[in-house]
Amino acid sequence: MGHSLFAEIKGSNIQRIPEYRAKSIFRQIVEAVIHLKRNKIAHRDIKAENILVNGPTVKLIDFGFSVFC
C-alpha cells in the first residue's frame, strides 16, 4: 500500500532524498493543495506523516482536521 514520507525519510540509509525525487514529491503535494483550494477545503495538518508514498505516487492523507472554507 505504501508508507509515509516520514518513514521514507527516517528509514533511509542515505543522508538526503535525491533532488529529482524531492522535486516530484513537492510537485505532487502542491498539486494536491491546489486541488483542495479549488474545492474550498483546508487540510490543516500537512506534515510528513500525512503524506503517503506509493512508488512514484504521493497522496495527501488524514483529513481529520480539515474544514470546508
Beta strands, then each sheet from edge to edge (+ up, - down):
strand 1: 3-4
strand 2: 41-42
strand 3: 51-54
strand 4: 57-60
strand 5: 67-68
sheet 1: 1+ 3- 4+
sheet 2: 2+ 5-
end
